[in-house]
Amino acid sequence: MIDAHCHFTGYATDMWKCELFGTKSFEEIIEKISAYAPNAPGEWIYGRGWDQNDWPGKQFPDKRRLDSLFPNRPVFLKRIDGHAALANQYALNLAGIHAGTKIPGGEVELKDGKLTGILIDNAMDELEKHIPLISDSLASRYFLKAQEECFSLGLTSVHDCGISERILHLVDKAQQSGLLKMKIFALLSDSASYYDRWVAKGPYKTERLHMGGFKLYADGALGSRGACLIEEYSDKKDWKGFLLRDSAYLNSVAAKLAGSNLQLC
């Protein structure tokens, strides 16, 4: 089988994080990260997969419990869609995010003028830049673990959308070694430094790897209220979401790639 749009390497490199998928309440999240924290591989307590729509009340959580339990350790809990996260005050301080912070293409949520800890889209990315990357060797080991799980389900080829050059090179190296056998069509992430370099070089193709274009995000996701709508959200008055990039930027990228043999997703 082929998965025509997934995040294979992202799934792999998320394996060190605390899994929060399927949690039924914020209290369950607190229990999970409290159990995870003593054995976390670094200073950061990083969780992934919560969805407030599965909880009573369906409301976004706030950082108060995290601040109380982890006053001297950064906590970053990413929502299931990858477009929002909850961070504690320690993590917000490390990123220099405060009540007056404005980030284009993102939202730093406030209530009564105070940070709730919820960060949407580019605001979330701004904080995540401060979290250390896992080592190349560990990432490569997780690629193989993810491959094993995919193969067990009959999935042998994937379109991996929005990866970094670093991950592309690690995938290529693992495939060239003969260990990573998964066939991957890759789209690079939106990065200004990538476009000129890869437009000049063109697609990269081997027996199992084909880097053929770019993944560009126009807006966020409905569940985290970052999707850009014409009408306001039914559960957030006067809110219509936002574009992650302005139209001039989107048009410039499209024009740059239109004359190349790289596709835009």
C-alpha positions in Angstrom: 0.0 0.0 0.0 0.9 3.6 -0.5 0.0 6.5 1.8 -0.3 9.5 -0.5 -0.1 12.1 2.3 1.5 11.4 5.7 4.3 12.4 8.0 6.4 9.2 8.2 9.6 10.8 9.5 7.6 13.0 11.9 5.8 10.0 13.3 9.2 8.3 13.7 10.9 11.2 15.5 7.9 11.7 17.7 8.5 8.3 19.3 10.5 9.7 22.2 7.6 12.0 23.2 4.8 11.3 25.7 1.8 10.0 23.8 -1.4 11.8 24.6 -3.6 10.4 21.8 -7.1 9.2 23.0 -7.0 11.0 26.3 -10.4 11.7 27.7 -9.7 14.6 30.0 -7.0 17.1 30.9 -6.6 15.2 34.2 -5.6 12.1 32.2 -2.9 14.2 30.5 -1.6 15.3 33.8 -1.3 11.7 34.9 0.5 10.7 31.7 3.1 13.5 31.7 3.7 13.1 35.5 4.5 9.4 34.9 6.6 10.3 31.8 8.6 13.1 33.3 11.1 11.1 35.5 12.3 9.1 32.5 12.1 11.8 29.8 15.3 11.8 27.7 16.0 15.4 28.3 14.9 18.5 30.3 11.8 19.1 28.2 8.6 17.3 28.9 7.1 17.0 25.4 3.7 15.4 24.7 1.8 15.0 21.5 -1.8 14.1 20.6 -4.4 15.7 22.9 -7.7 16.8 21.5 -10.0 18.9 23.6 -13.0 17.8 21.5 -12.7 14.4 23.3 -13.0 16.0 26.7 -16.0 17.1 28.7 -16.8 20.7 27.8 -14.5 20.6 24.7 -12.6 23.6 25.9 -8.9 24.4 25.5 -6.8 23.7 28.6 -4.7 26.3 30.3 -1.2 26.2 31.8 -2.1 26.6 35.5 -1.7 22.9 36.5 1.5 22.7 34.5 3.0 25.8 36.2 2.1 24.3 39.6 3.6 20.8 38.9 6.6 21.8 36.8 7.7 25.3 37.9 11.3 24.8 36.9 11.0 22.5 33.9 9.7 23.3 30.4 6.5 21.6 29.3 5.2 21.6 25.7 2.1 19.6 24.8 1.2 19.6 21.1 -2.4 19.1 19.9 -3.3 16.2 17.7 -3.4 18.3 14.5 0.1 19.7 15.1 -1.3 23.3 14.8 -1.6 24.2 18.5 0.2 23.5 21.7 0.0 24.1 25.5 3.1 25.4 27.2 3.9 26.1 30.8 5.3 29.4 32.0 8.9 28.1 32.2 8.8 27.2 28.5 7.2 30.5 27.5 9.9 32.3 29.4 12.6 30.4 27.5 11.1 31.4 24.2 10.6 35.1 25.3 6.9 34.9 24.8 4.8 37.2 27.0 1.4 38.8 27.1 2.4 41.4 24.5 4.0 39.1 22.0 2.6 39.3 18.5 3.6 36.7 16.0 2.3 37.0 12.4 0.4 33.9 11.3 0.0 32.8 14.9 -1.9 33.4 18.1 -0.7 33.8 21.6 -3.9 33.2 23.5 -4.8 35.6 26.4 -7.6 35.6 28.9 -8.1 38.7 31.0 -4.8 39.9 29.7 -2.8 36.9 30.9 -1.2 34.0 29.0 -3.2 30.8 29.0 -0.3 28.8 27.6 -2.1 28.1 24.3 -0.1 28.8 21.2 -1.5 28.5 17.7 0.4 27.8 14.5 3.4 30.2 14.0 3.3 31.1 17.7 3.7 27.4 18.6 6.6 27.1 16.1 8.3 30.1 17.7 8.5 28.2 21.0 9.3 24.8 19.5 12.5 26.2 17.9 13.9 26.3 21.4 13.5 22.5 21.9 16.7 20.6 21.2 16.5 18.2 18.2 17.1 14.5 18.9 20.5 13.2 17.6 20.9 11.9 14.1 21.6 8.4 15.3 18.4 8.3 17.4 16.3 9.7 14.6 17.7 7.0 12.3 16.8 4.3 14.8 13.3 5.6 15.0 13.0 5.6 11.2 13.6 1.8 11.3 11.0 1.4 14.1 8.4 3.3 12.2 9.3 1.3 9.1 8.7 -1.9 11.0 5.3 -0.8 12.1 4.3 0.3 8.6 5.5 -2.9 7.0 3.5 -4.9 9.5 0.4 -3.2 8.1 1.3 -3.6 4.5 2.4 0.0 4.0 5.5 0.0 1.8 5.6 3.5 0.2 4.7 7.0 1.6 4.5 10.6 0.6 6.2 12.4 3.4 5.1 16.0 3.4 7.0 19.0 4.9 10.4 17.6 6.0 13.6 19.5 6.7 16.8 19.1 4.6 18.4 17.5 7.7 15.7 14.8 7.7 16.0 14.3 4.0 19.7 13.7 4.3 19.2 11.3 7.2 16.6 9.3 5.2 18.9 9.2 2.2 21.8 7.9 4.3 19.6 5.3 6.0 18.4 4.1 2.6 21.8 4.0 1.1 23.0 1.8 4.0 20.3 -0.7 3.1 18.5 -0.5 6.5 15.7 1.8 5.5 13.8 0.1 2.7 10.6 2.3 2.8 10.0 4.1 -0.5 9.5 7.8 0.1 8.3 10.6 -2.0 9.3 13.7 0.0 8.2 17.3 0.0 10.5 19.8 1.8 9.1 22.2 4.3 8.5 25.9 3.6 11.8 27.6 4.2 13.0 30.6 2.3 16.6 29.2 2.3 15.5 26.1 0.5 13.7 27.5 -2.6 16.6 29.0 -4.6 18.9 26.1 -3.7 16.5 23.4 -4.8 15.0 25.2 -7.8 18.6 25.4 -9.1 19.3 21.7 -8.3 16.0 20.2 -9.2 14.4 17.0 -7.8 16.6 14.5 -6.0 15.9 10.9 -6.9 17.3 7.5 -6.0 15.9 4.0 -6.1 13.8 4.6 -2.9 13.8 8.3 -2.4 12.3 11.1 -4.5 12.3 14.7 -3.3 10.0 16.3 -5.7 8.7 19.6 -4.3 7.5 21.6 -1.3 4.8 21.6 1.3 3.4 25.1 1.9 0.9 25.8 4.6 -1.6 28.5 3.9 -3.6 28.3 7.1 -4.1 26.1 10.2 -6.6 23.6 11.3 -10.3 23.7 12.3 -9.8 21.9 15.6 -7.3 24.5 16.9 -9.3 27.3 15.3 -6.4 28.4 13.0 -8.1 27.5 9.7 -8.9 30.8 7.8 -12.7 31.0 7.3 -15.0 33.4 5.6 -17.5 33.3 8.4 -16.7 33.4 12.1 -16.3 30.3 14.2 -19.4 29.0 15.8 -17.7 28.6 19.2 -15.5 31.7 19.1 -17.2 35.0 18.5 -15.6 37.5 16.0 -12.9 34.9 15.1 -12.3 33.7 11.6 -8.8 32.2 11.9 -5.9 33.6 9.9 -3.4 32.9 7.1 0.0 31.7 8.1 1.6 33.7 5.3 0.3 36.7 3.4 -0.8 36.4 -0.1 2.3 38.2 -1.5 4.5 35.5 0.0 2.3 32.7 -1.3 2.2 34.1 -4.8 6.0 34.6 -4.8 6.6 30.9 -3.9 4.1 29.7 -6.5 5.7 31.9 -9.2 9.2 30.6 -8.2 8.2 27.0 -8.5 6.0 27.4 -11.5 9.0 27.7 -13.7 10.7 24.7 -12.2 10.2 20.9 -12.2 9.4 20.9 -8.5 5.7 20.7 -7.4 3.9 22.7 -4.7 1.6 21.0 -2.3 
